[in-house]
Amino acid sequence: GNSVTQMEGPVTLSEEAFLTINCTYTATGYPSLFWYVQYPGEGLQLLLKATKADDKGSNKGFEATYRKETTSFHLEKGSVQVSDSAVYFCAQNTGNQFYFGTGTSLTVIP
Amino acid sequence: KAGVTQTPRYLIKTRGQQVTLSCSPISGHRSVSWYQQTPGQGLQFLFEYFSETQRNKGNFPGRFSGRQFSNSRSEMNVSTLELGDSALYLCASSSYGTTSSGNTIYFGEGSWLTVV
């Protein structure tokens, strides 16, 4: 079936630290992959996406590469800021349905 | 371009009552999907509508229903509310079927429902 697995949180980092949030997927077809971010009290916002193997999505210093061989789409940022504190969701789209991971809470401390 | 708009943002209901939540998608988007978000269960898919037809449905009881109007606006209804229905209900819209890049969904701010 189709599913997304992402690393458990919460994750706490110091400002300017390197961030990696792991995400793997299972899919019956060739999905598009997404990262969404949810700030406190808000809905989910699209952070970045990749639609085919080896594509790299990037936005606001975050990036993720679609790795078909490892069925992964890990989120990375070289230097996090306090304002990056949020919950991050990995998702895949197969056909016209989305599948979300459980979310990873990130807290960045000054 | 206006984003996805959900109303009301916050509401409190009593067990046994029913509630209707509204969602206006991004202009031109014909697909609307609904999700329930709770701390324990994460983000769970309720249903998706496209051109007034329900295309996909998640694993929720029949108390949860929805509909979509000809202008793509959507409503979801929960009848006989239970305490466990307290959650953030998120609506998302997409241009599925109308653009080549239409597989991205855009979320509203959500409706916070508290059942007491």
Chai-1 contact restraints between the chains, C-beta under 6 A:
chainA,res_idxA,chainB,res_idxB,connection_type,confidence,min_distance_angstrom,max_distance_angstrom,comment,restraint_id
A,S32,B,N103,contact,1.0,0.0,6.0,A-B,restraint_1
A,E42,B,E109,contact,1.0,0.0,6.0,A-B,restraint_2
A,G43,B,L90,contact,1.0,0.0,6.0,A-B,restraint_3
A,G43,B,F107,contact,1.0,0.0,6.0,A-B,restraint_4
A,G43,B,G108,contact,1.0,0.0,6.0,A-B,restraint_5
A,G43,B,E109,contact,1.0,0.0,6.0,A-B,restraint_6
A,G43,B,G110,contact,1.0,0.0,6.0,A-B,restraint_7
A,L44,B,F107,contact,1.0,0.0,6.0,A-B,restraint_8
A,N93,B,N103,contact,1.0,0.0,6.0,A-B,restraint_9
A,N96,B,Y96,contact,1.0,0.0,6.0,A-B,restraint_10
A,Q97,B,N56,contact,1.0,0.0,6.0,A-B,restraint_11
A,F100,B,L43,contact,1.0,0.0,6.0,A-B,restraint_12
A,T102,B,G42,contact,1.0,0.0,6.0,A-B,restraint_13
A,G103,B,G42,contact,1.0,0.0,6.0,A-B,restraint_14
